Amino acid sequence: MNLDFSLDPLFSWYVLLLLISGVVMFVMGVTNAARQSIGWRIFGMVAGVGFFGYAVYLGFIFEGGEYLIFFKAFIVPVVVIVQFVRSLLANRGLEPVRHAPVPESGKTN
């Protein structure tokens, strides 16, 4: 196992965050709790499997050397979670209500 927070904390946290992001994104896509479109669900599941797979590779198979830190690994989960929450709120009728401006009446010049 390649996780050693005292030796290389950046690498270890990166692997841990990839692993967590992958699982969360996959579970959100599978459960369909927010009734998202099939496209968003598939995107979330594919990205989740990719993140999880890369974390497993780095954590258990990788033998040292150079590795890539995908900054998208931090952005994509945020986008997927935001979309999940927006869909969840919209499907539960909790989305913000936008009212049209009310004309002022009764004013005389």
N, C-alpha and C positions, 0 to 999 in steps of 0.2 A: 504494500500500500504506500502511495507516494505522499500522503497528507502528513505534514509535520509543521504545525503552526509556529514552532519555535525556530525552525531552520529557514523556512520560506513562507511567511504568512500570506503574502500576496497570492502566490500560487495556490495555497491551501484554501483561502477564502474564495478565490475564483472558482475552483473546482466545486466547492460546497454550494456557492450561489448558482452555478450552472445546474447542479443536480436538483436543487430545490425549485429553481425556475422551470426546469424541464418537467418535473412531476406536477407542479401546480398548473402549468399550461395544458398538459395532457389531460388532467382530471377535469379542468374547466371545459375542455372540448368534448370529452366523453359524456359528462353528466348532462350537458345542455340545460343547466338550471336557469339560464337567462334567455333561453329560446333564441339564441343567436342564429344568424344565417348559416347555411351549410358551408359557405366559403370561409367565414371566420372560424368556424369550428375545425375545419380541416387544416387551415393555416396554423391554428393554435396547437393542434395535435402533432402536426409535422414538425413545427418548431420545437415543441416539447420533447419529442423523440430525439431530435437532433441535439439539443442541449444536453439531455440526459446521456445520450450515447457518447458525446464528446467528454462529458464529465467522467464517465466510467473509464473511457480510454485514458484520460489524463491521470485519474486516480489509481488505476490498477494495472494498466498495460504500459504506459509511457515509461521509458527508461532513462530519461534525462535528455539534455540538449535544449534545442529551441522549441518553443511552443507559441501559438498565436493567442493573443487575447483579443477576442472579438468584442468591441465595444457595443455592437448590436446585441450582444448577450445581456446587456443591461437595459437597452432601450426597448427591444421587442417585448419582453415580459410586461413592461409598464404599459405599452400600447395595447397588448392583449387584455390585460387586467382592466384598463380604463374602458375598453370596448365592452368587456364582460359586464362591468358595473353599469355602464350606460344602458345596455340591453336589459339588464335585470330591472333597473329603475323604470325604464320605458314600458316593460311588460307588466309591471305591477302598478302602473298608473301614478308613479311618483316623480315623473319627469317635471321639470320646472314649467309652470304655467305662464305663458306670455300673453298679457292682455293688450288689446289695442288701446291707444290713447283715447281717453274720454274727452270729448269736446266740452269746453266750458260753456255753461248756459246761464242765463239770467243776468249777464253783465250788460249794462247800458252805458253808452258813451255820452 
